[in-house]
Amino acid sequence: METTGSIQASLSGRYAVALFDLARDGQSLDTVAESLAALKAAIAQSPDFKALINSPVLSRDASGKTIGAVASSMGIDPLTTKFLGVLAGNRRLGQLPAVIRAYETLLSNHKGEARAEVTSAHPLTKTQITALAKSLKARVGRTVAVDAKVDPAILGGLVVKIGSQMIDSSIRTRLNSLAMAMKG
């Protein structure tokens, strides 16, 4: 589990801590988390949005106006929209994915949860994620928030990371192990 101190050691972590503190003071931790989850999905699903946040060509003003319009169309809450404007003004929109991860970690720590990064070859259903979270809760002894990713390269199975622990039951790893064993 990352501590606030280790999160603050990075630039994105400092931005995340600032957003977290503002959200906590405004009693909008979950609202901001929902907005960040929508932004995270947009980054993953839209090459245009990903290009926008990583574009070195846009001026600060154009970047701020564009991200403001995108946030408005997505229904992003006012605090997160202002925060995106600050990132744009400081030319730090490229840090947004890392800021989102750090915020999720801060929120999980605040709620007493552990965060699990789960990679599967195919998208998991809500039922599968719920069952996995229940199983992981039994293993780690506290509620687990699951952050699911898809990577077809693992072929099948799951790779689960909780803090510094990693459980790799992917077919790719099993095949690599078998290949090493056969080499002798």
Secondary structure as GFF3:
##gff-version 3
##sequence-region A 1 184
A	DSSP	alpha_helix	4	8	.	.	.	ID=ss1
A	DSSP	alpha_helix	11	25	.	.	.	ID=ss2
A	DSSP	alpha_helix	29	45	.	.	.	ID=ss3
A	DSSP	alpha_helix	47	54	.	.	.	ID=ss4
A	DSSP	alpha_helix	60	74	.	.	.	ID=ss5
A	DSSP	alpha_helix	78	89	.	.	.	ID=ss6
A	DSSP	three_ten_helix	93	95	.	.	.	ID=ss7
A	DSSP	alpha_helix	96	111	.	.	.	ID=ss8
A	DSSP	beta_strand	114	120	.	.	.	ID=ss9
A	DSSP	alpha_helix	126	140	.	.	.	ID=ss10
A	DSSP	beta_strand	144	150	.	.	.	ID=ss11
A	DSSP	three_ten_helix	152	154	.	.	.	ID=ss12
A	DSSP	beta_strand	158	162	.	.	.	ID=ss13
A	DSSP	beta_strand	165	168	.	.	.	ID=ss14
A	DSSP	alpha_helix	171	183	.	.	.	ID=ss15
###
